[in-house]
């Protein structure tokens, strides 16, 4: 098969896959979630197998424990988050007004006069801008919460996902071997190498960054709650979850928590500074301990590329797109690096030189 025909074949396969996602994205959620759970739990099943347990018993044990932990988390965590989210949405306009007043008051008496800025005009402009922003943010949070309720109420997510995860986990090794047997024999080693790199990138990021999110979420939630910050558990938990996208979680959590701290504690600077220190300490722990130990430096997913992939796949395929964005980004990155390596060693890059004539 010529190079052009090979490229055409793989492009056609990619188009079929994307069309399939577009057509069935509304029903794929429990299946994709089940595959993601099975992929994440497969190393644990392999660990049980190496210690003498059958694959069937290992899959059953892991799945039962996973479901129990998930249900307990829903019972213990979700009600607290729901109450705090409802309270935060209700009090958000008041927080915005108070922040506006503090900003114009603190700056108005000193800086505004020096810069000859009309304080009342600035306050009016800020009020309109922040009111519109608060209205937009409130609508966004309400829609997210409404969508979350709808998502949690979908029976299939709790019924089909565990079943899919169980069968995928049970047959994972056989499925990998079967897919391997379908690979074109002329390129099997190259494809295996690409697959190993993709698996390393996805496993390193998803599993490692997932643990980082859990640790950071607990760290921020517990410490912000310990200093008595309003909605500290919600803000800390949200910052931990959003830390899946590098720098986004910590930045949003810092801005929101400092804003709430200013409204709640002003003019007591001690607790405002404590809020800042909590996030500074969290960033130090993440950058110097958690990321090197749990994620590593060889994942190969640049934060900008990851954010673009999450937005792009989310817009194209909805919530299912968010689930496949990271593995898709990792796969595309690995394939691009492989293609670049081939290009840099090809005659296209190096040029074709005539052999020297020995008779001259």
N, C-alpha and C positions, 0 to 999 in steps of 0.2 A: 504494500500500500504506500503510495507516495505521500510526501509530507503534506501536500495540499488536501488530499483526501482524509488524512488523519486529523488535520485541523478542522475540516468540515464535519467529520464524525463527532468530535468532542464538542464543537460548537452546537451542533444539532442536539446532542444529549443535554447540554446546558439549557438550551431553549425549552426543551420538553420539561425539564425539571422546574424551571421558573414558571412555565404555564401551569404545571400541576400545582405549584404553591399558590398561584393566583386564583385558580379555580376552587381549590379545596381549603383555603386558609381558614375559613369559618369553622371547619370541623376538625382541623388538625391539632388543635391545642392539646387535648389529652394524650394524643399519640406522641407528639413531639416532647411533651413533658415526661411521658413514660420512658422514652428513649434517653432523655437527658438524665433522669434518675438512674436508669440502668448503667449508663456510661460512667456516672459518678461513683456508683457502688460496685462496679466490676472488680476493682483492685481488692476490695474487702472480701468479695466472694473467692477470688484467687487465693487470698491469705488463708481463708477457712479450708479451702481444698488442699493446700499444702500441708495442713495439719490433720488430714485424714477424713474430713467431712465430705460427703457427696455434694455434687453441684446442686442437686434438688434441695437438700437440707440447708445448704449454705444460702441459697436464694430465698427460701422460706424464712429462715431466721433473720436475715438482713432486712427483708421487706417488712416483716412484722415489727421489728424494732424501729425501722424508719417511720412506719405509719403511726406507731405509739408516740414517738417523739414529736412528730408533726401535729398530731391531734392535741397533745399536751401543750405545745406551743400556741396553737390556735385558742385553746381554752384559757390559758394564762396571759398571753400577750395581746391578742387581738382586742379583747374588751377594753383593756387599758389604752391601747392606741386609738381605738374608736372614740372613747370618751374625750381623750386629749385632743384629737383631731377636730371633733365637733366644737369643743371649747375654743380651740385656736382660731377656727374659721369665724366663730361668732365674735371674738374679741379682736380680730385682725384690724378692722377699721379704726378702733380705738387706739391700738398700738401705733398705727400710721399717723394719726393725728397727734399723739403725744410725742413721737419722734420728730415730727415737723415742728412742733412748738419748742422742743429742746434745741433743735438745730438752729432755728432762727433766733432763739433767746441767747444761746451761748455765743453765737457769732455776731448777733446784731449789736450788742453793746460795745464791742471792741473792734472787730474786724470790719463790720459794715460801715461804721463811721469813717474809718481810715480809708476804705476803698470808695467811699461816697456812693454806696448802694442803698437804694430805697428798700428799707426792711419790709414795709407793708406790701410793696409790689412783689418782692421776692417771696414773701410768705404766701401771697395769693397764688403766685405761679407754682410754688412748691406744693401748695395745698391741692391745686387742680391736678398736677402731675401725679402726686402720690395717691390721690383719691382714685384716679383712673387706674393706676397701677394696682392699688389694693382691690379695686373692683374686679380687674382682670384676674389677679391672683386668687381671689376668693372663688370666682367662677371656675377657675382651673382646679383648685383643690376640691371643690364640691363635685366637679365632673369626675375627678380621679377617684374620690371616695365612692361616688355612685357606681362608677365602673368597677371598683373593687368589690362592692357589695354584689353586683351582678355576677362578677367572676366567681366569687365564693359561693354563690347560690346555684351555679351550674352543677347539676348532679353528676354529669359525666366526668367532670374533672376529678371527683373523688371516687368514682366507681371504675371508670375505664383506665385511668392513669395507673393505679396499682396493678391492675391485671396486665396491662401492656408492659409495665416495668418488670413484673415477675417473669413473664415469658421471654422478654428481651434479655434479662439477666441470666435466665436459665440457659438460653441458647446462644449467648454472646460469642463464645469461642468458636462454636460451629458456624455461626454466621460469618465471622471474620475469615475462617478457612474457606467457606464456600465462595465468598466474594473474591478472595485471593485466587481461587481456581479459575475465575472468569477473566482474569487480567490477560491482556495480550502478551504472549510469551516473549516477543522480541524486546519488550520494554518493561518486563516484570520487575527487574531490579530497580530501575529508575522510579517506577510507580511505588514500589515498596518503600524506597528511601523517602519519597515525598510524603507518603502516608505516615511513616514514623515521625517525620518532622512536624506534620500537622498534629498528630496525637500528642507529641511532646509540648507543642505550643498551647493547644487547647487544654490539656490536662494541667500544665504548669500554671496557666492563667486562671481557668475556671475554678479548679479545686483550691489552688493557692490563694487566689484573690477572694474566693468565697470565705475561706477561713479568716482572712484579713478583715473582711466586712463584719463577720460575727464578732471578732475580738474588739474591733473599733466601735461597733455599735454598743456592745456591753460597756466598754470603757467610757464612752461619752455619756451614755444614758445614766450610768450609775453615778458618775462624778457630777454631772449637771443636776441630777436629782439630789445629790448629797449637799450641794450648796443652796438648795431650795429654789432653783430657777423654775419659773412657771413653764409647764409643758416640756420640762427637761428630758423626760423619758422619750417623748415623741421626737424632739429635735435630735437627741443623741442617736436614737434608733434609725431615724431617717438619714442622718449623716453617715452612719455605718453602712446602710444599704446602698446609698449613692456613691460610696467609696469604690464600688465596683467599676465606676468610671474614674480613672485617676484624677485627682485634684478637684473633681466636681463636688463630691460629698463633703470634704473638709471645708471647701470654700463656702458652699451654701449653708452648711451647719454653723460655721463661724459667723457669717453675716446675720443669720436669723437669731442665733443665741445672743450675740452682742446687742442686737436691736432689742430683744426682749429684756435683757439685763439692764440696758439703759432706762427703759420705761419702768421696770420693776424696782431697781435699786437706786436710781439717781436721787440724791447726789452722793450716795455711799459708794465711793470708788473701789473699795476693797473687793466687793463681790463682782464688780464689772471686770476688774483686773484678773480675778480668779477665773472668770469665764474665758478670758483670753489665754491664760496660762494653761487651762485644760486642753484647749485646741492646739496650742504650741507643743505641749507635751505629747499629745496624740500624734501630731505630725512627726515628732522626733522618733517616737516608738515605731510608727509605720515605716519611715524611711530608713531607719538604722537597724531595726530588729525584725519586724514582721515581713516586709518586702524581701530582704535578702534571704531569710530563712524559709519562708513559705512559698514565695513566687519565684525568686531567682532572677538572674539578669539575662537569661537566654530565651525568654519567651518570645520576643520579637514582635510584640504588639505595641506600636507607638500610640500614646494617648489620643492624638488627633485622629489617627486612622480608626481607632476604636470608637470614638465619639461619632465620627462620620458614619461608620457601619451601623451603629445603633439607631441613629436617626434615619438613615436610608432604608434599612430593613424594616424599621418600625412603621415608616410611612407606607412602604410597599405592601407589607404583609401583616400589619397590625401587631398584636401581642405575640403571635407566632414568630413574626420577624425578629422581635426582641430576643426570643429564645435562641434563634439560629444565627443571630448577628455575630456573636463572638467566634463560634467555630467557623462560620463563613469567612470572617475577616482573617482568622488565622490561616485558613486554607488558601485564600487568595494571596496572602502575604508570602506563604511558603512557595506557592507556584510562581509568583513573580520573582522571588529570589532565585529559584531554580532556573527560570528562564533567563534571568540576567547572568547567572553563572555560565550557562551555555553560550549566551551571546558574547561574553567577554573572552571565551576561548574559541570562538568561531572565526572563519575567514572574513565574515562580514565586518567584524570589529577590527581585526588585526590587519586586514588587507591581504591581497594575493600578490606574492612576490615571485618573479621569475627566478628559476634556479640559475646560479652562476655557470658560465661556460668555461669548462676546464681547459679548452684549447687556447684561451686568450691569456 
